[in-house]
């Protein structure tokens, strides 16, 4: 009994050390876009909708980049359990090369076809015009955003969470200050409106990426200059990386396309509906950040244990994460309902948009348990063991076979209100949660992905 208590205490202590800084960092990093939404919210419904469309398009890239990051995180966390820094260096360089090519191509696509892409989501000419200027500027930040995701993933998987948090605090402070100057034209600066928000985001992203690079290259001795050509051409590692990562990439891409399709459905229902689902994002992400912290903490802790060949500890920690997530989700749902009226009062919106947004938030409060269990169990626990194919299967079924058909039917055939369509679109959360938890309890997900890649466990 005493041994079990000590093990439980150790779990909670390490979990909090990882989860709290990760949650805060996630919130602050994502807030570089959310600050835009909140501050632009003072400019009216068209500006809210325009930034919402721009951020949704940006999110497509970010989620796909996180697919590459997930592959890196699985390897890095297990390599760190073995104290193999050479393996981490290889994964870092491989992932950086991939995300560089992908983000540059995505940026070019956005700059060439800006209006065409925006018009997929809305046919409101005013919203398209505002969103185009915002998106062209924000797209210039995509490369450094890719670097930020990779550097943060590597540091987090090695248990380094405090310094990246401080960098995120600096970035969000810079973004907020520049937003104030450029959106509203304060202290002699030109009033740029939505374009000012985009420029502030670009500069904050650049500063954040540079500081994270310095932290990776100097503080953790992961300088790319130390890599030899044979390390960059490790065929065995490349093959294993893609076998684990490709399902995750497809998963993120398919999930992103599905979520984007939901957003398209909401946008076709009207500008007020689009504004409503856009302006609730900052509040929802306040709660999501907590569970992202738990998810990433579970991936680090369980991945480290698997890499160190402590599979019993990995399974025990997985069950603890599930229990903790379920309890905190109930609290989060109650809190969302209570805080909704106060949150909506900060926006300059009409009564219809306010009613739509309030209804969406109440529906979300009932979905939050399933959604957060999926985030921690499927994204954190199962992927820590390299079980990316199973996660891909259940996510594809949930989004494409259940959520999207129900959303389309509700919006276009039954002409239901936005909050009902939103609930139908996300109804798959509980089905995926059931299947994911069943998989975790089966032990089938536990896999050491570093075996046979590199026989030497070096700390050089």
N, C-alpha and C positions, 0 to 999 in steps of 0.2 A: 504493500500500500504506500509506504513511504517513497519507494523508488518511482512509482507511478506519479505521485504528487510532485516529486522533484522534476520528473520529465515534463509534466504539464506546466510547471512554473517556468522551466527553461523555454518551452514552446512560446508561452505568452510574452516572455521578456524579449526573445529574439524577434517574434512577430511584430511587436510594437516598435522595436528599434528600426525595423525595415518598413513596415506598412505606413506609419505616420508620416515620415519624410517623403515616401513615394507618393502618398495620397496628396500631400500638400504640393509637391513638385508637379504632379500630374495636373492638379487644379490650376496652378499658376501658369504652366506651359500652355495648356489649352485656353487659359483666360486671355492669352494674347489675341485670340479671335473673339472671345466672349466680351472682353472689355469694349471692343468695337461695337458689338451688338447693343450693349447697354448704353453706351454714350451716344451712339447714333440713334438710339431709341428716342432721344429728345428731338430728333429732326422730323418725325412723323412716320406714318405707316409705310409709305413707298420706300423710304430709306431703310426701315427695318427689314422689309421684304427683300430689298436689293442686296443688303449685306448677308441676309440669310441664304440667298441663292449663291452668292460668292463663296461663303464659308462652306456650304454644302459641296460645291465643286472641289474646293480645297480639301475637304474631308475625304473625298474619294482617293486623292493621292496619299494622304496621311495614313489611311487605313491599309492601303496596299503596301506602303513602306513599312508599316508595322508588321505585315506578313513576313517580310524579309527580316525585320528585327526579331520576330518571334523565333525564327530559325536560329538566329545568332544567340538569342537568350538561352535556348535549350542547351546548346553546346557550351556556351561560356559558363553557365551555372554548374554544369557537370564537370567541366574542366577545372573550375575553381575548387570543386570538391576534391579534385585530385592534386590541386596546387600546380597545375600545368599551365604556366604563363605563355609558353611557346604556342600551345594550341589556341590560346585566346588571341594572340597576335595574328595568327593565320586567319581565324574567323573574322577578326576586325577588318583586315585588309580585303578579304573576299567580299564581305558585305558592303564595304564602302564603294568598291568598284561597281557592284551591281546597282546600288541605289543612285549613284552618280549618273549612270546612263539613263536609268528610268526617269529620274526627276527632270533631267534636261529635256528629254523627249516630251514629257508631260507639259513642261513650261512652253515649249515651242508650239505644241498643239493648242494650248489656251491662247497664246498671243496671236496665232493665225486665225483661229475660228472663234474668237471671243463671243461675238453676238449670236452666232449660230448655236453655240453650246448653251448660253444663257436662255435662249428662246425655247429650249427643250423643256424648261421648267415653268416659264411664264410667257404669256403673249402681251403683257402690259408694257407698252412702249416706254412709259416713264420709269418703270422698274428696270427694264433692260438697259436703258441709257445710264442710269446711276450705277447699276451693278457692273457694267462693262469697264468703266473707269477704275472702280475698286479692284476688280479681278485682275486687270492688266498689271497693276502695281504689285498686288499680293503674289502673283505668279512668279515674280522675280525672286521671291524668298523661298521657292520650293527646294532649291539645291541645298541651302543652308538648313532648311527644315529637315531634309533627309539626313544630313550630318548630325543634327541635334538628336534625332531619334536613335541613330546607331550608337553615338557616344553615350547617351543616357542609358541605353539598353546594356551596353558592356559594363559600365560602372555599376549599375543596379545589380546585375547578375553576380558581380564580385562583392556585393554587400556595401559598396560605397554609395551612400544616399544623402549624406548631409551637405557635402560641398555642391553637388548638383542642385540641391534645394536652394542654397544661397544664391546660386547663379540665376535660378528661375525667379527668385524674389527681385533681384536686380533687373531682370528683363521685364517683368510685369510692371515694376515701378517706372521704368523708362517708357514703356508703351503707354501707360496711363498718362504720364506727364506730357508726352508728345501728342497724344490724342487731344488733351485739353487745349494745347497751344494751336494745333492745326485744324481740328474739327471746327472749333468755335472762333478761331482767329484772335487769340489772347496775346497780350504783351507785344503788340505790333506785328504779329505774324498774320499772313493772309488767311482768310476764312476759307478752308478747303473742303469742309463738309466730309462726305464719305471718303473722298480721295485722301484726305489728311489722315483718316483712320488707317487706310491701307499703307501709307508711307510710314507711319509710326510702327505698324506691325513688321514691316520689312526691316527697319533698322534694329528693332528689338531682337528679331530672329538672328540677324547677323552677329550681334554682340553675344548672344547666348551661345551660338555655335562656336565662335572663336574661343570663348572662355572654356567651354567643355572640351574642345580640342587640346587646349593647354593643359587641362587637368588630366586628360588621358595620356598625353605624350610625356609629361614631366612627372606628375605626382605618382603615377602608377607604372612608370617605366614601360609603357606600351608604344614607344616611338616607332612609327612606321619605318624610319630610317634604319632600324636595326634588323629589318627583315631581309633575308637572303632570297635570291631568285628561286631556289629550290623550295622555299617555304611558300612562295606565291604560287607555285605550280604543283602543289600537293594534290595529285589526282585522286587519291583515296579520300581525302578530306572533302574535296569538291563534290565527289560523287555522293558521299554520305550526307553532306550538307543539303544538296538538292533533293535527295530522297526524303529527307525530313521536312525541308522547307517548302517544296513545291505544293504539297497539300495545304500547307498554311497560307501560301500566297494565293492559291485558287480559292481557298476559304475566304480570305479577306477580300479578294476581288469580287467574288460572288455575293458575299454579304454586303459589301459596299454598293454593288449594283442593285441589290435588293432594297437596301435602305434608301438609295437614291430613287428607286422606282416608287417607294412609299411617298417620298417627298414630292415626286412628280404628281402622284395622285392628289395629295393635299393641295398642291399649287393649282391644279386644274379645277378645284372646287371653288376657287376665288382668292382674291388678294387678302381679304380679311382672314380667311382660313389659313393662308400661307403665313401671314404675320403672326397669327396665334401660335402655330406650332414652332415658329422661329423664336419668338420672344420667351418661351418657356425653357429653352435650352440651358441658359445659365443656371437656373434653379435646379434643373434635373442633374446638371453636371456637378453641382456641389455635392450631391449624394453619390453620384457615380464615382467621383474621385476617391471617396473612402473605400469603395469596393474594388476599384482599380488598384489601390494600395494593397488591399488584401490579396488580390489576384496575383500581383507581381511578387508580393512577399511569399506566397505559396509556391510560385514557380522557382524562386531563388532557393528557399529552404528545402523544398522537396528535390529539386534538381541537384543541389549540393549533396544531399543524403544519398541519392542514387549514384552520383559520381563517386562517392566514398564507399559504395557497396553496403549502405545501411538501409536496405529496402523495408525492413520492419518499421523503422523510424519514419520513413517516407509515407508508408500507409497510415500509420497512427496520426501523423500530422495532417494528412489529407482529411481524415474524419473530423479532426478538431476544426479545421478550416470550414468544413461544411456546416457544422453545428453553430459556429460563431457567425457565419454569414446569414443563416436562417434567422437567428435572433436579432441581429442588427437590421435586417431587412424589414422586419415588423416595425421596429422603432422608426426607421426611415419613412415608411409608408404613413404612419400616424403624423409624423412631423411635417410631411409635405402638405397634408390636408390642413394642418393648423396654420402654416406659414403662408399659404397661397394668397389670401386677401392682401396681406402686407407687401408681398413681393410684387404683385401686379400694380400696386399703387404708385410704383416708381416710374411707370411708363406713361407717355402721352398718347393714349389710345382711345378709340371710341367704345361705346358700351357693348357693341356686338363682338368686337375683338376680345374685350375683357371677358365676356361670358364664354366665348369659345375657349380661351386660354385656361380659364378656371376649370371648365369641364374636362379638358385634356389632362390637366394636372391631377384631378381626382381619379380619373381612369388609370393614370400612371401609378398612383399610390397603391392600387389593387394589383398591378402587374409587377411591382418592384421586387417581391420575393423571388419569383421565377427568374426575372431578369438578372438579379444579382447572384443567384445560385449558378446560373449559366456562366456569368463572368468569372467567378472565382473557381468553380469546378472545371468547366470546359476549357476556358482560356488559361487558367493557372495550373491546376492540378494535373489534368490529363496531358496537356502539352509539356509539362515538366518531364514527363516520362516518354516524350516523343510520340505520343498517340495522336498525331495530327490528322491521320486519315479518318479515324472515327469521328473526331470533332467536325471535320469537313462534311461527312455524310449527314449527321444530324442537323447541322446548320443549313445545309442545302435543302433538306426536306422541310425544315421549319419555315425558312424564308420564302422559298419558291413554290412549295406544294401546299402550304397552309396559309401563311400570312398574306402574300401578294394576291392570290385569287380572292380571298375574303375581302381585302381592301378594295379591289376593283369592283367586286359585286356590290359592296356597300355604298361606294361613291357614285357609280355610274348606272347601276341597275335599280338599286333600291333608294338612291338619293337620300341616304342617311346623313345626319349631322356629323361634323368633323370629329367630335369626341367618340362617337360610336365607330366610325371608320378607323380612327386611331387604335381603339381597343381591338377591333378585328385584325388589324395589321400586325399587332403584337401578341395575339392570342397564342402563338406557338411557343411562347417562353416557358410555359409550364410543361408542355410535352417534351421539349428539349431538356429541361431540368430533370425530369423523371428518368429519361434515357441516360443522361450524363451521370447522374448519381448511381444508377444501376451499374454502369461501366466501372466507376471508381471502386465500388464495393467488390467487384469481381477480381481485382488484382491484375487484370490482363494488360493494363496500360503501362506498367512499370517496365522500362527498358533503358539500358545504359547505352546511349548513342555514341560514346567515345571509345568503346571497345574496338580494337583492331585498327583504329585510325593512327594512333601514335603510341607505340609501346613504351616510349621513354616518358617518365614523369619528371619533367625538368622544371625548375623554377628560374631558369636563366632567361 
